[in-house]
Amino acid sequence: MSDEAPRYRYGAALANEIEARWQDRWAAEGTYHAPNPTGSLAEGFERVEGRPKLYVLDMFPYPSGVGLHVGHPLGYIGTDVYARFKRMTGHNVLHAMGYDAFGLPAEQYAVQTGQHPRVTTEANIATMRAQFRALGLGHDDRRSVATTDVDYYRWTQWIFLQIYSSWFDAEAQG
């Protein structure tokens, strides 16, 4: 046995470098993109046109702190494994992610940091996206939603008004 150190040592720095290269390749090639039949997200649809479709949506994390905690990956790894398996078995998989920033935790975090809630929420979402990337999860990064987006909450408000109006009779109350 030689006392000489191996020429190449596999350590954290090399692992991070290899992982970053793969993540860059997956992003450049759109590995996890699920194309639409038409429109701006249609590129590559002919490749998956006849495949069975599968929609996988994870529970939205709350971007009300400085990032993901150790418990977050538990569920996300499970859905990621499932989505990858279905892709490997010929499915056209749309694996999306969203961010739920409504409620007191996001507001409280903004108060603690002395910043506007939109600023802290957007920064926390950016941090979470980077963390998801570092975990190597296969979400279609073009398909994410935040509950603070006007295009999102305007529809939740509309749905609420439809439900409210279906049972509340304002004339009977007045």
N, C-alpha and C positions, 0 to 999 in steps of 0.2 A: 504494500500500500504506500502510495506516495504522500509525502507531507506537503506537497505543492497544492495550493488552492486551485479549485476548478477555474477554468478560463472564463466561464460565464456563470455567474451566480444569479439565481432567480430569486429576487427579493421584491419588496413592495414597490420600489421605484420602477423596476422593469415590468411588473404586473400592471401598474397604473399606465405605463406607456403603451403596452400592448392593448389594454382595454380601451384607452382613448383612441387608438388607431382604428379598432373595430367599430367603436361608436361613431367615429367620423365617417367611416365607410358606409355603415347602415344608414346614417343621415343622408349622405350624398346619393346613395342608390335608392332611397325611399323604401327600404326593406319592409317597414311596418306600415306603409301607406296602403289604405284600402281605396281603390279608385271608384268614382261614381260612374254610372253609365254615360252621363253627359255633364257638361259644365266645366268649370275651372278645375275641378279635381278628377277629371276623366282620364288623364294620362295613364296608360297601362291597363285600361279596362279590358281591352281585347285579350289580354293575358289571363284574366280571371272570369271572363264573361259567363262561361257555362258552369262554373263551380257553385256548390251550395254555399249560401251566405250564413254567416254567424256574426252576431253583434254581442260584444262583451263590454260591459260597463262596470268599472270599479266604483266602490263607495267613494264619494268625494272627500278628500281630506280638507280640514279647516285651516286655511292659511292665516291663522291668528297668532302665530309665534314665529320663531326664527327658522323654522324648517320642520322636516319630518322627525319623528322620534323613532326609537328602535322598534316599537310595535307596528308602525305603519307597513313595513315591507311584508309582514306576515300574510295579510290578505292579498296584497298586490302580487306577491310571488306566485301564489296559488292560481290566480286568474291568468297571470302571464304564462305559466306552464301549460294551462289548459288551452289558451289561445295559440301558443306555439304548436302544441300537439295537433290542434285542428288545422292549422296552416299546413303542417307536414302531411296530413291525411287528405289534402286537396281542397280545403275550404277557403273561401274568400272571407277573411276575418277582419272585422272592424273592431279594434280594441281602443276604446276612447277613455279619456280622463277629464274630470271636471274639478272645480275648486269651489267649496261652499263657504263663502265669507259672510253670510248673514248672521246676525246675532251679536250677543254681548262680548264673546271672546275677542273678535276682531276689533271691536270698538274699544275694549279695555286695553288691548295691546297698543293701539294708537294713542290712547291717553298716557300709558306708561312711557312711551317713547317720545311723546310731545309732537307727533306728526299727524297729518290728516289720514284718516282711515284708508282712503284710496291709495295713498303713497305707500303705507305699510303693507296693505294687502297685495298690491302689485309687486312690491319687492319680495314679499314672502312667497308669492306664486312663482316668481322667477327662480328663487332659491330652491323651491320644491321641484321645479322642472329640471334644474341642474342635478338635484339629488336622484330623481327618477332616472335620468340619463346615466349617472354614475352607477346606479344599480343594474343598468343594462335592460330595463324593462321595455317591452315592445309595444308601447302605445303609439297610435298614429298622432304625432304631435300637431298635425294640422286640424285635428278634430277635438279641440278641448273647449270647455266652456267655464266661465266663472259666473257664479250667481250674482255678482255685482255688475256684470255687463248689461247695459241698457237693453240690448236685444234679447237677453234672457229674462230679466225680471219684468219687463213690460208684459210678456206673455203670462207669467205667473200671476201678475196683478189682474190681467184680463180674465184668466180662468177663475180667480177668486171672485171677481165681480159677476161672472156668469153664474157661479154656484150661489153666491149671496142673493142675487136677483131672482133666482129660481124658487127661493123659499121665503124671502123677506118681502112682505108687502108694505111698502112705505105709506101708502094711502090708508091702510087699515090702522097704522100706528098713529096717524096724525089726526 
